Amino acid sequence: MRLSSLTLIGGLAAVPATAATVNVTIPRLSVAEYSKPYVAVYLEPAAGGPAKTVAIWYGLGKRDGENGTKWLTELRAWWRKGGRSLHLPADGVSSPTKAPGSYAIPLPADALSGGYQIVVEAAREHGGRELVTLPAKVGASASGKTELGAVTIR
């Protein structure tokens, strides 16, 4: 008998063995003056209300002594929907900006409950700003045009 990804405990199904992730791709740009983008990944309630930040990549630990929060307002949608009230650095949420590549970000357990959409926003110095929104369900995918590449939920 083969068991699925659910573990049975006392006849009741427990939490799935693997949690859902949102996979975000930061594309490599062919721009001479390249800077890593600030990125916010957040859950936006379908019924409205403040956003729930899942990840925020910003200039954390800059060498010049600046804490990197100065430019977070460039992530305009995230900032307006709840970013301004987040106390940074936030454990498990804050991290430094990332180089081009694909990154898997774990989603909270309630993310796929049907009451949210997932938003990924990126802003880059001397670059543009981009927002990608997708439904909070496994298999959903979208793609940015410049600052973001593929965004998928697995």
Sine and cosine of phi, psi and omega as CSV:
sin_phi,cos_phi,sin_psi,cos_psi,sin_omega,cos_omega
0.00,0.00,0.78,-0.63,-0.02,-1.00
-0.98,-0.20,0.79,-0.61,0.03,-1.00
-1.00,-0.01,0.52,-0.85,0.06,-1.00
-0.98,0.21,-0.20,-0.98,-0.02,-1.00
-0.96,0.27,-0.02,1.00,0.07,-1.00
-1.00,-0.01,0.60,-0.80,0.06,-1.00
-0.98,-0.19,0.71,-0.70,0.02,-1.00
-0.99,-0.11,0.78,-0.62,0.02,-1.00
-0.79,-0.61,0.91,-0.41,0.01,-1.00
0.84,0.54,0.54,0.84,0.02,-1.00
1.00,0.09,-0.06,1.00,0.01,-1.00
-0.95,-0.30,0.60,-0.80,0.04,-1.00
-0.97,0.25,0.73,-0.68,0.03,-1.00
-0.99,-0.17,-0.17,-0.98,-0.01,-1.00
-0.89,0.45,0.62,-0.78,0.04,-1.00
-0.82,0.58,0.49,-0.87,-0.04,-1.00
-0.91,0.42,-0.49,0.87,0.03,-1.00
-0.84,-0.54,0.66,-0.75,0.00,-1.00
-1.00,0.02,0.36,-0.93,0.03,-1.00
-0.97,0.26,0.50,-0.87,0.06,-1.00
-0.74,-0.67,0.42,-0.91,0.20,-0.98
-0.96,-0.28,0.81,-0.58,-0.01,-1.00
-0.98,-0.19,0.85,-0.53,-0.06,-1.00
-0.90,-0.44,0.76,-0.65,0.05,-1.00
-0.95,-0.31,0.80,-0.60,0.11,-0.99
-0.99,-0.17,0.90,-0.43,-0.06,-1.00
-0.97,0.24,0.42,-0.91,0.11,-0.99
-1.00,0.09,0.82,-0.57,0.00,-1.00
-0.99,-0.15,0.48,-0.88,0.02,-1.00
-0.99,-0.14,0.68,0.73,-0.01,-1.00
-0.98,-0.17,0.70,-0.71,-0.03,-1.00
-0.87,0.49,-0.70,0.72,0.01,-1.00
-0.99,-0.16,1.00,-0.09,-0.09,-1.00
-0.98,-0.22,0.68,-0.73,0.15,-0.99
-0.73,-0.68,0.55,-0.83,0.01,-1.00
-0.94,0.33,0.64,-0.76,-0.05,-1.00
-0.98,0.20,0.49,-0.87,0.25,-0.97
-0.99,0.17,0.67,-0.74,-0.04,-1.00
-0.70,-0.71,0.70,-0.71,0.12,-0.99
-0.87,-0.50,0.74,-0.67,0.11,-0.99
-0.88,-0.48,0.84,-0.55,-0.05,-1.00
-0.55,-0.84,0.35,-0.94,0.06,-1.00
-0.99,-0.15,0.77,-0.63,0.01,-1.00
-0.94,-0.35,0.87,-0.50,-0.01,-1.00
-0.89,0.46,0.71,-0.71,0.01,-1.00
-0.89,0.45,-0.51,0.86,-0.02,-1.00
-1.00,0.06,0.08,1.00,-0.05,-1.00
1.00,-0.02,0.10,-1.00,-0.02,-1.00
0.94,-0.35,0.01,-1.00,-0.05,-1.00
-0.92,0.38,0.49,-0.87,0.02,-1.00
-0.98,0.21,0.39,-0.92,0.06,-1.00
-0.93,-0.37,0.94,-0.34,-0.05,-1.00
-0.95,0.31,0.78,-0.62,0.03,-1.00
-0.99,-0.15,-0.66,0.75,0.01,-1.00
-0.45,-0.89,0.58,-0.82,0.10,-0.99
-0.66,-0.75,0.88,-0.47,0.02,-1.00
-0.97,-0.26,0.88,-0.48,-0.01,-1.00
-0.55,-0.83,-0.04,-1.00,-0.09,-1.00
-0.94,0.33,0.79,0.62,0.00,-1.00
-0.93,0.38,0.76,-0.64,0.05,-1.00
0.96,0.29,0.58,0.82,0.02,-1.00
-0.90,0.44,0.53,-0.84,-0.05,-1.00
-0.94,0.34,-0.45,0.90,-0.08,-1.00
-0.99,0.14,0.11,0.99,0.04,-1.00
1.00,-0.01,-0.25,0.97,0.05,-1.00
-0.94,0.34,0.65,-0.76,-0.04,-1.00
-0.99,0.10,0.01,1.00,0.10,-1.00
1.00,0.09,-0.16,0.99,-0.06,-1.00
-0.98,0.21,-0.24,0.97,-0.05,-1.00
-0.82,0.57,-0.59,0.80,-0.10,-0.99
-0.99,-0.16,0.10,0.99,0.01,-1.00
-0.89,0.45,-0.41,0.91,0.03,-1.00
-0.91,0.42,-0.27,0.96,0.06,-1.00
-0.93,0.36,-0.34,0.94,0.14,-0.99
-1.00,0.07,0.95,0.31,-0.24,-0.97
-0.86,0.51,-0.73,0.68,-0.03,-1.00
-0.90,0.43,-0.74,0.68,0.02,-1.00
-0.87,0.49,-0.68,0.73,-0.03,-1.00
-0.87,0.50,-0.72,0.70,-0.01,-1.00
-0.93,0.36,-0.54,0.84,-0.10,-0.99
-1.00,-0.03,0.21,0.98,0.09,-1.00
0.61,-0.79,-0.22,0.98,-0.03,-1.00
-0.89,0.46,-0.58,0.81,-0.04,-1.00
-0.90,0.44,-0.40,0.91,-0.02,-1.00
-1.00,-0.04,-0.07,1.00,-0.01,-1.00
-0.98,0.19,0.77,-0.64,0.04,-1.00
-1.00,0.05,0.90,-0.44,-0.09,-1.00
-0.95,-0.30,0.49,-0.87,-0.08,1.00
-0.95,0.32,0.58,-0.82,0.00,-1.00
-0.95,-0.31,0.84,-0.55,-0.01,-1.00
-0.83,0.56,0.73,-0.68,0.05,-1.00
0.98,0.22,-0.05,1.00,-0.04,-1.00
-0.86,-0.51,-0.72,0.69,-0.06,-1.00
-0.99,0.15,0.63,-0.78,0.16,-0.99
-0.37,-0.93,0.28,-0.96,0.02,-1.00
-0.92,0.40,0.30,-0.95,0.07,-1.00
-0.85,0.52,0.37,-0.93,-0.08,-1.00
-0.88,-0.47,0.53,-0.85,0.08,-1.00
-0.97,0.26,0.21,-0.98,0.05,-1.00
-0.82,0.58,0.63,-0.78,-0.02,-1.00
0.46,-0.89,-0.09,-1.00,0.03,-1.00
-0.94,-0.33,0.65,-0.76,-0.07,-1.00
-0.72,-0.69,0.72,-0.70,0.04,-1.00
-0.99,-0.17,0.83,-0.56,-0.02,-1.00
-0.91,-0.42,0.87,-0.49,0.00,-1.00
-0.90,0.43,0.65,-0.76,0.04,-1.00
-0.99,-0.13,0.52,-0.85,0.07,-1.00
-0.89,0.46,0.39,-0.92,-0.06,-1.00
-0.84,0.54,-0.56,0.83,-0.06,-1.00
-1.00,0.02,0.04,1.00,-0.08,-1.00
-0.88,0.48,-0.57,0.82,-0.07,-1.00
-0.99,-0.15,0.37,0.93,-0.05,-1.00
-0.96,0.27,-0.12,0.99,0.02,-1.00
0.99,-0.16,-0.15,0.99,-0.04,-1.00
-0.99,-0.13,0.13,0.99,-0.08,-1.00
-0.73,-0.68,0.33,-0.94,0.30,-0.95
-0.85,-0.53,0.44,-0.90,-0.02,-1.00
-0.98,-0.21,0.73,-0.68,-0.01,-1.00
-0.84,-0.54,0.72,-0.69,0.09,-1.00
-0.86,-0.52,0.82,-0.57,-0.02,-1.00
-0.83,-0.56,0.68,-0.74,0.01,-1.00
-0.74,-0.67,0.60,-0.80,0.09,-1.00
-0.64,-0.77,0.68,-0.74,-0.08,-1.00
-0.79,-0.62,0.68,-0.73,0.09,-1.00
-0.87,0.49,0.72,-0.69,-0.05,-1.00
0.86,0.50,0.39,0.92,0.00,-1.00
-0.71,-0.70,-0.42,-0.91,-0.04,-1.00
-0.95,-0.30,-0.25,-0.97,0.00,-1.00
-0.71,-0.71,0.63,-0.78,-0.02,-1.00
-0.54,-0.84,0.56,-0.83,-0.02,-1.00
-0.77,-0.64,0.79,-0.61,0.05,-1.00
-0.85,-0.53,0.80,-0.60,-0.01,-1.00
-0.86,-0.51,0.69,-0.73,0.04,-1.00
-0.56,-0.83,0.43,-0.90,0.01,-1.00
-0.91,0.42,0.54,-0.84,-0.02,-1.00
-0.99,0.13,0.97,0.25,0.07,-1.00
-0.54,-0.84,0.55,-0.83,-0.02,-1.00
-0.87,0.49,0.72,-0.69,0.00,-1.00
0.99,-0.13,-0.24,0.97,0.02,-1.00
-0.92,0.38,0.60,-0.80,0.03,-1.00
-0.50,-0.87,0.43,-0.90,0.05,-1.00
-0.44,-0.90,0.18,-0.98,-0.01,-1.00
-0.61,-0.80,0.64,-0.77,0.09,-1.00
-0.99,0.15,0.10,-1.00,-0.02,-1.00
-0.96,-0.28,-0.51,0.86,-0.06,-1.00
-0.71,-0.70,-0.88,0.48,-0.12,-0.99
-0.99,0.14,-0.39,0.92,0.02,-1.00
-0.82,-0.57,0.53,-0.85,0.11,-0.99
-0.98,-0.18,-0.66,-0.75,-0.02,-1.00
-0.93,0.37,0.64,-0.77,0.09,-1.00
-0.79,-0.62,0.86,-0.51,-0.04,-1.00
-0.71,-0.71,0.42,-0.91,0.06,-1.00
-0.92,-0.39,0.79,-0.61,-0.02,-1.00
-0.82,-0.58,0.00,0.00,0.00,0.00
